[in-house]
Amino acid sequence: MAEQRVLRRAQAHAATRGDILAAARRVAARDGARDLSLRGVAAEAGFAPAALYGYFASKDELLLALAADDLSTLSRAMRDAAAQPQGKGRLGAAATAAVLLLRETESLAAASGALPSAAGTSEAERLFNGRLIAALKVLSDAAGNPADSRERQCDVVLVAAAVAGLAMLARSGRLDALGFSADEILARLDRRFTN
């Protein structure tokens, strides 16, 4: 009986947390992730602002939770694209999927400002870091280079940084202004880093 109550409370907590994240996603889409406020999210979710603190200690934790969800979506999209490369190499297909998603997703860029300058131990940060590592593993697998050495780990971080930077340049229109296409750069990245 007590176990069932604990389970029901945990399920209700998870459902409410999911509702808050869905409201935060709507607010971020409307107002921009960088301008997200707990008050705005609470209003969107139909809660008093203080109620959110039972789920997220700060705006930064909420942003990290959104970004962690987006990293899961990113990993799935890259994994699916790498499984069906359609004329591209597996890494190129995964990187293309990443660029397309990152162009439309502001939460990951906003999360960079929410991360502490020194590694911390918050649950939100641990979740974000775990999902980031999972996304890096997808890129490593797509390149056919298991990250089993420090050199290969550096390579996958370099690829991820290139993909994120490319998405930022494409999102801002700077890539076109420079006279490059994302496909051209991604093809070169695929040739450089695929084993």
N, C-alpha and C positions, 0 to 999 in steps of 0.2 A: 504494500500500500504506500509506504513512504517512498519507495523507489519509483513508483508511478508518478507521484507528485513531483519528485525531483525531475524526472524525465519530462513531464508536462511543462514545468517551469522553464527548463532548458529549451524546449521546443518553442515556447511562447517568446522567450528572450531572443532566440535566433530569428523567429519570424518578424518580431518588431525591429530587430537590427536590420534585417533585409528590407523592411518597409522604409526605414530611415535612409538606407543606402539608395533605394530607388528614388526617394524624394530628393536626395542630394544629387543624384545623377540628372534629374529633371531640372533642378536649380542650376547646376553646372552647365547644362546644355543651353539654358535660357540666358544666364547671366555671365557665364564663363567660370571655369573651375577656380581661377585665381581670385575671383571676387566672391567665392562661396562664403557664406556666413552661417553659423549655427542657428542664429535667429531666423534666417530665411529658410533654412532646411526644416526647422521645427514648424514654421508656419505651413510649409508645403506638406509636411507629414501629418499636420493636425495635432501637434504636441505643444506643450509649454516648452520654452527654450531650456529650462532647467532639466526637463525629462531626458534630454539627449545626453546629458553628462553621465547617466547610468549606462550608456552604451559607448560613448566616445569622450575621452577626457578633454579633448580640444579640437579645434578646427583642423589642426595638423594631423591628428589621428584619423579624423574623418577623411581627409584627403588621401592619406596613406591607404586607408581601407578601400577607397574608390580605385586608386591606382593599382592596388593588389588584385582587385577584381579584373581590371583592364589587362593586367599582365597575364592572368589566366586565359582571358579571351585571346590575347595576342599569341600565347603559346599554342593554343588549340588551332588558331588560324594558320600559324606557321607550320605546325605539324601536318595539318591537312594539305596545305599547299605543297609541302615537300614530298608528300606521298603521291601526288599527282602533278608532276612538274610541267606538263604540257609544253614541251619544247625547250624548257629552261633546265638548267642544272637544279638539283635539289636545293642548294643554298640560295641560288638566285630566286627560285620560286618562294622559298620561305621568307627571304628578305623583301621580295616584292609585296607579299601579303602583309609583312610588318609595316612597310612604308605606307601602304594604303590605309591600314588601321591607325597608325600613328598620326597621319595627316588629319584624321577626323577626331582624335582623342586628345583632349587637353589635360586630362587628369595626371598623366605621367609627367608632363612638363611642370605642372603645378606642384606635384609631389616632391620634386627636387628641392623646392623651397621649404617643404615641410619636414624634410629629413634633417636631423641634427647634424652639426658639423663634425661631431665625434660620435662614433657608433654608440647607440644606446641599447636599452634592453626592453623597450616597451613592446607589448604584444603586437601592436600595429606595425612597428618597425620590423619585428621578426617575421611577421606574415609577408610584408612587402619584400624583404630580403629573400625569403624562401621562394616566393613566386618569381623574383628576378633570376635566381639561380636556375629555376626550372626553364625559364625562357632562354637563358644562355645555353642550357643543355640542348634544347631543341635546335638552336643555331649550330652548335657543335656537331650534333648528330647529322644535321642536313649537310654540313660540309664534309662529313665522313672523317672527321678528326676528333676522336674522343678526347676530352679534356683531361688526359691522364698524366700530363706533365705541366710544369709551370709555363713553359713556352707555348703549349697549346691553349692553356687557360688564357694567357695574354692575347693570343690570336682571336679567341672567341670574344673577349672583351673589346678588342679592336674592331671586329666585325660589328658588334652590337652598337658601338659608339658611331661607326660609320653609318649604319642604318638609321639610328636616331637622328644624327646630324642631317642626313639626306632628307628624312621626313620633315625636319624643321625647315630646311631650305625650300623644299617643295611646298610646304604649307604656307610659307611667307611669300611665295612667288619668286624668291631669289634664285632658285635653280634655273627657271626659265630666263630670268634676267642675265644669268651667267652664260646662257646658251647651251645648257646641258639638259638631257632628259634623265629621269630617274632610271629608265630601262638601260640606258647607256652605262650609267655608273654602276648599276647592280650587276650587269653582265661582266664588267671588269672586276668587281668584287668577287663574283662567283669564280672567275678564272684564277684570281689571285689566291683564294683561300680554300678552294675545294681540293681534297686529297684524291 
